[in-house]
Amino acid sequence: MTGTIGARRLAGLGTSVFSEMSRLAAQHGAVNLGQGFPDFAGPDFVKEAARAAIDADLNQYAVSHGTPRLRGAIAAEWARDRGRAVDPETEITVTSGATEALADAMLAFLDPGDEVVLFEPFYDSYPPIVRFAGGVPRPVTLRPPDWSFDPDELAAAFGPRTRLLLLNTPHNPTGKVFDRAELDLIAALCRERDVIAISDEVYDRIVFPDTGAVHVPLATLPGMWDRTLTLNSTGKTFSMTGWKIGYAVGSAALNAALRAVHQFVTFATATPFQDAMAAALETAHARGYYERLRHEYTARRDLLRDALHAAALPTLPIGGSYFLLADIAAFGFPDDVAFCRHLTAEVGVAAIPPSAFYADPARAPQLARFCFAKRPETIAAAAERLRTLAVGSAG
Ligand SMILES: Cc1ncc(COP(=O)(O)O)c(C=O)c1O
């Protein structure tokens, strides 16, 4: 074959910095605080439920939009925790992770040239998936240390072609939890400009009350139910990211459009894992699971924060998620990628350069992202190595 094999939409999509850092981490035996997934076991009661589902021969295709048991469990959570009666038959769709729901949503709602307002830094899959669907990302920049945005800049990002607003709260990579006033502003713009909101709330159970942060689902704001599709991931909530059980909740009309795509993308998601997640959601409250999750993540956050501070890496405040951003300016590297390469190869701790989350990497502040979804031993091993990081090591 001659010429470029990939379609034009792949232009500019080289190997990501995530793959580079993972490769470097493996090559140098680094403690990997880069990749955003737990290195500890998920809960036994969830694993047992998956084994039971497989043994009970729940191993064939599920109903395309999700098993009735899982949709029922999700509806019960919404009723209890968000005070909203959701119809499991028409208002919930189970997908292969929040990532599939995101892709389905872009294909379901965007026509070529439609614009998507989103906050920068953004979860790295957002702009490519918007573009695959023919859309145009319109980033609005969040500014440290509190990652606030300029309301005028947000309003100006909405134009005649704006079709979607893509929100992520709690936010990766900053750990920001959008407050009620910010959400009111976002919601008002969506209502005024007749825009659909896609709200990625995969870290909704990882919020730290000691920071004063409170997670407010965008869909629960006045007038927002009909125009908001809320995405979630049981992989984050139950520390089983490899199972890829995600879901979307919203009006029947929004779900109908999403399902029209989903049926031809994956058709259905792994049946026994759906059943296990149904069991997990059904019993999580009674087991005190969510409080325990918060408690454990608070301890891991504090361990990592102490380790970073001891290495002269001041951290920015967070309200949720399992990431900390540390200020690397004092080390004098040309950019965050150079710092993270050094940290991985020379110090033996892998982190992610947040410039990967910006449309223009030059706009990224001098920070590094560290994940604390890790065992205390992993964080302790990273702390030990971070002691060798000397200020001014860029030379
Ligand atoms: C903001 C955000 N959205 C979505 C996802 C992906 O979720 P899933 O694994 O369910 O596809 C992640 C995973 O890191 C994430 O950080």
The ligand as a Gaussian input file, in Angstrom:
#p B3LYP/6-31G(d) Opt

LIG

0 1
 C      -13.304000      12.590000      33.110000
 C      -13.338000      11.178000      32.657000
 N      -14.356000      10.758000      31.879000
 C      -14.424000       9.494000      31.443000
 C      -13.460000       8.561000      31.776000
 C      -13.547000       7.174000      31.231000
 O      -14.458000       6.376000      31.908000
 P      -14.651000       4.846000      31.492000
 O      -13.458000       4.088000      31.958000
 O      -15.915000       4.443000      32.174000
 O      -14.771000       4.796000      30.008000
 C      -12.387000       8.954000      32.582000
 C      -11.306000       7.988000      32.915000
 O      -10.207000       8.341000      33.265000
 C      -12.316000      10.286000      33.028000
 O      -11.305000      10.714000      33.790000

